[in-house]
Every structure is written in C-alpha cells, then in structure tokens.
Amino acid sequence: MPEGFSAASIGSQDPIDHLAEFDRTAAELAAVLGDLDPSRPVPACPGWTVADLALHIGSGQRWAASIVLSGTSQQVPEVLRTTISWADWYAATSAALSAAIRAVDPDEPCWNFAPVDQRAGFWARRRLHETVIHLVDARQAAAQEAGTGLEVIPAAIAADGVDEVFEVFLPRMLARGFAPAVTRQVGVRATDTGHEWTLTPLSEGNPPAVERGRAVGEAVLSGTAAELDLCLWKRLPTAVLTVEGDAVVGSDFLAGRATP
C-alpha cells in the first residue's frame, strides 16, 4: 500500500487492510439497507430517502470501479430509478468494486483526487471511509435519530478516516473553491487511539501543513477517533468534543467545510 494510505503512517498500530474492511462494512450496509423501507428519511442527509442513499453510495462504487480498471478519470455512471431492490443493487456494486480493486496492483498508476500519490491503492481506502460514513447514515435512518452510529466505526478505522480528511479532503475542498477550513493553528487529539495531528495554515490558496504525532495550536480539539471522524463529516454535534485553548478558533474550524 502506498505511503500515506494505511493507518501505519499515522501511528504505531498495524496497517489496516482497507479492502477487507471495505468488504465487511459494505456487507453490513447492504444488510441495513435491506431492512429499511426505501422511502424512509435519512436524518443526516435532509431531503434524502434510503433509496437516495443507496443510489448515491452504489453509484460511487461503480464510479470508483471504472476508475480503478481504466486508470483514468471517469464520469459517474447514470442509474435509472426503477423498482429494483436497492439493497441488492448496492451489494452488487460493492462486490464489483472489490473485484476491480483485487484485479489491479495497488501501486499501479491511477487517477484519484489525492494531492499526491496517484496510485490505485487510494481507492480501497477512500471507498472504505465513504461506506463507513454512509453506514452511519443508514443506522441513523433506522433509528430516526441523528447523532448516533458511533458504535459501527472501529477506532483504528476512525483514526485513519480523520487522517484522510486532513491529507485528502482539506486540499480537495480548497481546490473546489470553499473557504479554507484551517485559518489558525489547530491541534486534534484522538483520546482512545493516541493519534494526534497539528494543522498549520500556510499561504493563501495552499492547504494546511499536517503534522502527525503531536497536537498543538491556538485550540486543541479532543474526542474519540469516531467522534472526531463523524464531527468532521457533520454527522455528530461538535459539542461531543473537548476544546482546549481559544474556543473561537476551535468552533471556527469545526464550522468550516473540511469535507463535502
């Protein structure tokens, strides 16, 4: 796995098998979707139904599979809304993506939206974390309660998800024209795994520098890895986190757009 795309790069724990974890999480999401009425609302995504959620994540799996197999940027494939079983269709898209990833060397050059390391290994990690977040969405739809779902994310995977946000999505959101999420130095600490990050703003138009292994700044945010991950993806109220230092700096960072 390329450097930067395993949990080993952010701590002393063993590397994550992103593809095995993707398969496990995708199967769990398919099972949850199968138990839900397709018209049921998804609290984390206002205006979405369970069918919309399945369409979004399944289309993303198909898109990623086409990129992995071609090595080039692709359009998101169109899906016609029919009376298909969304859970079965989603499960098939995930199986196809898993097969595509297994068929390609992770070090093979491949388009992706990471700022560096344009290799196929990116996609197992990316689609794992996409699936994790939408598994939380589906669990919240089942409970009809936003702000739940922490229990579905293993701590090591959540810490890797936080790292992906800082390394991949902060630059991506900036490139897409959003205001920088990091305007003052901020530290982030996962209290259960021991992972720490320091985010330091650079010159205008550049993403922040990310330093692993310490959490310092005008504000330091602390929480479990799952709490941090879900707060960054706007799936949990940020009040679950502890903020040390300048509360305004901390709240400004949490209110920013670090993720889509």
Order of alpha helices (4+ residues) and beta strands (2+ residues): alpha-alpha-alpha-alpha-alpha-alpha-beta-beta-beta-beta-alpha-beta-alpha
